[in-house]
Amino acid sequence: MGFFEKLKAGLSKARKTFFEGLSQLLKGKRISNEILEELEERLIAADVGYETTHYILEKLKQIQTDDAYNALKEILIELLSNGNEIDLKSHSPFVITIVGVNGTGKTTTAAKLGAYFQSLGKTVVLGAADTFRAAAIEQLEEWGRRIGCTVISHNEGADSAAVAFDTVNHAKARQKDIVIIDTAGRLHTKKNLMEELRKVHRVINKVVEGAPHEVLLVIDATTGQNGLVQARIFKEMVNVTGVVITKLDGTAKGGIALAIKKELGLPIKFIGIGEDVEDLRPFNAKEFVDALLD
């Protein structure tokens, strides 16, 4: 099964629950108040959120069309497009930090990103800077063995910035292409966590000017609007540049991707749809909308 087929299967519950019959409702139809009311209910129920739903409906009202379905798809694709790609050629080594709360799949995402970049022929080093949670260090080391990737780690409780420093220095010394650093995610001690992340970023920047070049926030799609709250907090505290949405193969409603992009202006960089290493791939707006609606 290809990635698109897996994505479509993962979003099947959302498609059946919230969007089933949408093509029948909208295809070949002009925009009407009845259509707008029905669509509003479905979008809000699918975790799109009020603000983003209002934006979509207003855009639909402005379009003179005899096919509201295709108009809706075009609006959603346009909303989710732009800024999704990562320009790996812009810096060497290219440094990425992975942030987010525990339980979102953050550590696994760091490893899968490493495997993906290796599949492109890039050399990668992983940094286990989530030193607060011992299992995170062991988990990343195990993933490193599995995908054949170097992992830089210290003991549990070590200074996470020191791990980040050693990881980036390793990449520079050995001319590695990409650095991916996993960070702590204990949001219940928000102030300490954010200070730690800022310190990690300051240290990285001293080793490689302008780094980190991407700060990717991992969001669990099944948390719905709570994921939007998490994204807002992290964006306020650290310079998040993009989002990785995981667990789209579960009970996720899918609409959270639209809310994150519209309300926070954060592009979706990657999406995850399963446990296998190849189940994390770059985000494609058209594929996502097709999988959600068709």
C-alpha positions in Angstrom: 0.0 0.0 0.0 1.4 3.4 -1.0 1.6 6.4 1.2 -1.5 8.1 -0.3 -3.6 4.9 0.1 -2.4 4.7 3.8 -3.3 8.4 4.3 -6.7 7.8 2.8 -7.3 4.7 5.0 -6.1 6.7 8.0 -8.5 9.5 7.4 -11.4 7.1 6.5 -13.2 7.6 9.8 -13.1 11.4 9.5 -14.2 11.2 5.9 -17.2 8.9 6.8 -18.1 10.8 9.9 -17.8 14.4 8.8 -17.5 14.6 5.0 -19.5 11.6 3.7 -22.0 12.8 1.1 -20.3 16.1 0.8 -19.7 15.6 -3.0 -23.5 14.9 -3.4 -24.3 18.0 -1.3 -21.9 20.3 -3.2 -21.1 18.9 -6.7 -22.7 20.9 -9.5 -24.4 23.2 -7.0 -24.2 26.9 -6.4 -23.5 28.3 -3.0 -26.6 28.7 -0.9 -27.4 29.5 2.7 -28.4 25.9 3.3 -25.1 24.6 1.9 -23.2 27.1 4.1 -25.0 26.0 7.2 -24.5 22.3 6.6 -20.8 22.9 5.7 -20.3 25.0 8.8 -21.5 22.2 11.1 -19.3 19.6 9.4 -16.1 21.7 9.5 -16.4 22.7 13.1 -17.1 19.1 14.1 -14.0 18.0 12.2 -11.7 20.2 14.4 -11.3 22.9 11.8 -12.3 25.5 14.5 -14.6 28.5 14.3 -12.1 31.0 13.0 -10.9 28.9 10.1 -14.4 27.7 9.3 -15.6 31.3 9.0 -12.7 32.0 6.7 -13.5 29.1 4.4 -17.2 30.0 4.2 -16.4 33.6 3.5 -14.1 32.5 0.6 -16.9 30.3 -0.7 -19.4 33.2 -0.7 -17.0 35.3 -2.8 -16.7 32.6 -5.5 -19.3 32.6 -8.3 -19.4 28.9 -9.2 -21.7 26.2 -10.3 -19.6 23.5 -8.5 -19.3 24.3 -4.8 -17.4 21.0 -4.2 -14.4 21.8 -6.5 -14.4 25.4 -5.1 -14.2 24.1 -1.6 -11.3 21.8 -2.5 -9.4 24.6 -4.2 -9.9 26.8 -1.1 -8.6 24.1 1.3 -5.6 23.3 -1.0 -4.7 26.9 -1.2 -5.0 27.3 2.5 -2.7 24.4 3.2 -0.1 25.2 0.5 3.0 27.4 0.8 6.0 27.0 3.1 5.6 23.2 3.3 9.1 22.4 1.9 12.4 22.4 3.7 15.3 23.8 1.8 18.1 21.5 2.9 20.6 23.1 0.5 20.5 26.5 2.4 22.9 25.4 5.2 25.4 22.7 6.0 25.0 21.2 8.4 21.3 21.8 8.3 20.0 21.8 11.9 16.5 20.8 13.0 15.1 20.8 16.5 12.0 18.7 17.3 9.7 20.2 20.0 6.4 19.3 21.4 4.7 17.8 24.5 5.4 14.2 25.6 3.2 11.6 24.0 2.9 13.2 20.6 5.4 10.9 19.0 8.2 13.5 19.1 11.1 11.1 19.6 9.8 8.6 17.0 9.3 11.6 14.6 13.0 12.7 15.0 14.1 9.2 14.1 11.7 8.8 11.1 12.8 12.2 9.8 16.4 10.9 10.0 15.5 7.8 8.0 13.6 9.9 5.4 16.6 12.2 4.9 18.9 9.2 4.7 16.7 7.8 1.9 17.5 11.0 0.0 21.2 10.3 0.3 21.9 12.7 3.2 24.1 11.9 6.1 22.3 12.5 9.4 23.2 12.6 13.1 20.5 12.5 15.9 20.8 14.2 19.2 19.0 12.8 22.3 18.5 16.1 24.1 15.4 15.0 26.0 17.5 14.1 29.0 14.6 14.5 31.4 12.9 11.2 30.2 15.3 8.3 30.3 13.1 6.3 28.0 13.5 9.0 25.3 17.3 8.5 25.2 17.0 4.7 25.0 14.2 5.0 22.4 16.3 7.3 20.1 19.4 5.1 20.5 17.3 2.0 19.5 16.0 3.9 16.5 19.5 4.9 15.6 20.6 1.2 15.6 17.5 0.3 13.5 18.0 2.9 10.8 21.8 2.9 10.9 22.2 6.5 12.1 24.6 8.0 14.7 23.0 9.1 17.9 24.7 11.5 20.3 23.5 11.1 23.9 24.5 11.7 27.5 23.1 10.3 30.7 19.6 10.9 32.1 19.4 14.3 33.7 22.3 15.7 31.8 22.3 19.3 30.4 20.2 19.1 27.2 22.1 22.1 25.7 25.4 20.1 26.2 23.9 17.2 24.2 22.8 19.6 21.4 26.3 21.2 21.4 28.0 17.9 21.1 25.6 16.8 18.4 26.2 19.8 16.2 29.9 19.7 16.8 29.9 16.1 15.7 28.1 17.0 12.5 30.5 19.8 11.7 33.6 17.7 12.4 32.4 14.8 10.2 30.7 17.0 7.6 27.3 15.5 8.2 24.5 17.0 6.1 21.7 17.1 8.7 21.4 17.4 12.5 18.1 16.4 14.2 17.8 17.1 17.9 15.0 15.7 20.0 14.1 17.9 23.0 12.1 17.6 26.2 8.3 18.0 26.2 7.2 18.4 29.8 4.7 21.2 29.2 3.4 21.1 32.8 6.6 22.8 33.8 6.2 25.3 30.9 8.5 28.0 32.1 11.4 25.6 32.8 10.9 23.8 29.5 10.8 26.9 27.4 13.9 28.3 29.1 15.6 25.0 28.3 14.6 25.1 24.7 15.9 28.7 24.3 19.2 27.7 25.9 19.5 24.7 23.4 18.8 27.1 20.6 21.4 29.7 21.8 24.1 27.0 22.1 23.3 25.6 18.7 23.5 29.1 17.2 27.0 29.5 18.6 28.2 26.4 16.8 26.4 27.0 13.5 25.4 30.6 12.9 21.7 30.9 12.1 20.8 27.5 13.6 18.5 25.9 14.2 17.3 26.3 10.6 14.0 24.6 11.3 12.1 24.2 14.6 9.4 21.5 14.0 6.5 21.2 16.4 5.1 17.7 16.6 1.3 17.6 17.1 -0.8 14.5 17.8 -3.8 14.8 15.4 -6.0 12.9 17.8 -5.8 15.7 20.4 -7.9 18.0 18.1 -8.2 21.5 19.3 -5.9 20.8 22.2 -3.2 20.5 19.7 -3.9 24.0 18.5 -3.5 25.2 22.1 -0.1 23.4 22.3 1.0 24.9 19.0 0.0 28.4 20.1 2.1 28.1 23.4 5.2 26.8 21.6 4.9 29.4 18.9 4.8 32.2 21.6 7.8 30.8 23.4 10.2 29.5 20.7 10.5 30.3 17.0 8.5 27.4 15.6 8.9 27.2 11.8 6.6 24.3 10.9 4.5 21.5 12.2 4.6 17.7 11.9 1.2 16.1 12.4 1.3 12.5 13.7 -1.2 9.8 14.3 -3.4 10.5 11.3 -4.1 6.8 11.2 -6.2 6.8 14.4 -9.2 8.7 15.5 -8.0 12.0 14.1 -10.6 14.3 12.5 -8.0 15.9 10.2 -9.4 19.4 10.4 -6.7 20.4 12.9 -4.2 20.8 10.0 -6.4 23.6 8.5 -6.7 25.3 11.9 -3.0 25.3 12.6 -2.2 26.8 9.2 -4.9 29.5 9.2 -4.9 30.5 12.9 -1.1 30.3 13.6 0.3 30.7 10.1 2.5 27.6 10.6 3.0 25.4 7.5 2.6 21.7 7.8 6.0 20.2 6.9 5.4 16.4 7.4 2.6 14.0 8.4 2.7 10.6 10.0 0.2 7.9 9.4 1.6 4.8 11.1 4.3 3.0 13.1 6.6 2.0 10.2 9.7 4.0 9.4 8.3 5.0 6.0 5.0 6.2 7.4 6.3 9.8 7.8 6.4 11.8 4.6 6.5 15.4 3.5 3.1 17.1 3.5 1.3 17.5 0.2 -1.7 19.8 0.4 -3.6 18.3 -2.6 -3.1 14.7 -1.5 -4.3 15.6 2.0 -7.4 17.3 0.8 -8.2 14.5 -1.7 -7.7 11.9 1.1 -10.0 13.9 3.5 -12.8 14.6 1.1 -12.9 12.1 -1.8 
